[in-house]
Amino acid sequence: MSLPGDLQARLEKEIGAEITHTQTVAGGDINEAARIEAGGDSFFLKWHLRAPAGMFAAEARGLDMLAAVNANGIRIPEVIAYGDGPDFLLMEWIEPERPRNPSLMAERLGEGLAVIHQQTDTQHGLDHENFIGPLPQVNPREDHWPTFYAQHRIAQQQRVAAKNGILPPRRERMLDKLRARIDEFLLDAPPSLLHGDLWRGNYMVAADDTPAIYDPAVYYGHREVDLAFTELFGGFPPRFYEAYDRVFPIEAGYEDRKRLYQLYPLLVHMNLFGGGYTAQVDQIAEHYLGG
């Protein structure tokens, strides 16, 4: 494959060597992605010709925040460079491997996530805005977790849905009622550092059964948000949750709160892809409102 000419020139300047090989790789539903080789090294590149301003800069900051934790063997790809015109993010290449010991890999992932969640702050939110996929993720500081989740996660996606024409009156009323009653369902939890977009597509197995995580949408919030996300689409084995619970025991009542925490990523997917996600959003609201 070939890169846009201006992007290739920019990358060669950042790397300090000529790009000798480029190969398309899977990069998710949003961005273009490639493995590139230059100066004897391999790199992972993703780019988007119409990315929202600051999207890759925010992702790079999130990766750096996770990398600073040194989370018990979880590998975070090193950021090499990012920029705009066209927008790109260049990282180290991590070679994917088949796990030789899946149980060991799952334990390392669970233990590492627990360590990440033990990194705390004084308030929920973040000192900058970022993105979940291509959608803006607002992070105003809040002392009260249920307020943060209701106003800056559910309500924010409601506004996007209204703009997209997929917030009919009944759905809007249900989500409004759910937000008004949020204190009945959620704990006022301490702020933990979250990956923020932790589904099966955002972790991989590297050499020596080392898990690697990437594509974060970080902020400080209730750690159950990440746990609920891992269960939404599956792909995390029981040993992962057992290891997590040993390091940072899961609080009583998580199963009752889990579906409400899955509402946010489902709203995001509804706004990005529509389809069956609308029914799942409605089902969760009905579950908590009693039909």
Stockholm file with secondary structure:
# STOCKHOLM 1.0

chainA/1-291         MSLPGDLQARLEKEIGAEITHTQTVAGGDINEAARIEAGGDSFFLKWHLRAPAGMFAAEARGLDMLAAVNANGIRIPEVIAYGDGPDFLLMEWIEPERPRNPSLMAERLGEGLAVIHQQTDTQHGLDHENFIGPLPQVNPREDHWPTFYAQHRIAQQQRVAAKNGILPPRRERMLDKLRARIDEFLLDAPPSLLHGDLWRGNYMVAADDTPAIYDPAVYYGHREVDLAFTELFGGFPPRFYEAYDRVFPIEAGYEDRKRLYQLYPLLVHMNLFGGGYTAQVDQIAEHYLGG
#=GR chainA/1-291 SS CCCCHHHHHHHHHHHTSCEEEEEECCCTTTSEEEEEEETTEEEEEEEETTCCTTHHHHHHHHHHHHHTTCCTTCBCCCEEEEETTTEEEEEECCCCCCCSSHHHHHHHHHHHHHHHHTCBCSSBBCSSCEEETTEEECCCCBSCHHHHHIIIIIHHHHHHHHHHTCCCHHHHHHHHHHHHTHHHHCCCCCCEEECSCCSGGGEEEEGGGEEEECCCCCEEECTHHHHHHHHHSCCCCHHHHHHHHHHSCCCTTHHHHHHHHHHHHHHHHHHHHCTTHHHHHHHHHHHHHTC
#=GC SS_cons         CCCCHHHHHHHHHHHTSCEEEEEECCCTTTSEEEEEEETTEEEEEEEETTCCTTHHHHHHHHHHHHHTTCCTTCBCCCEEEEETTTEEEEEECCCCCCCSSHHHHHHHHHHHHHHHHTCBCSSBBCSSCEEETTEEECCCCBSCHHHHHIIIIIHHHHHHHHHHTCCCHHHHHHHHHHHHTHHHHCCCCCCEEECSCCSGGGEEEEGGGEEEECCCCCEEECTHHHHHHHHHSCCCCHHHHHHHHHHSCCCTTHHHHHHHHHHHHHHHHHHHHCTTHHHHHHHHHHHHHTC
//
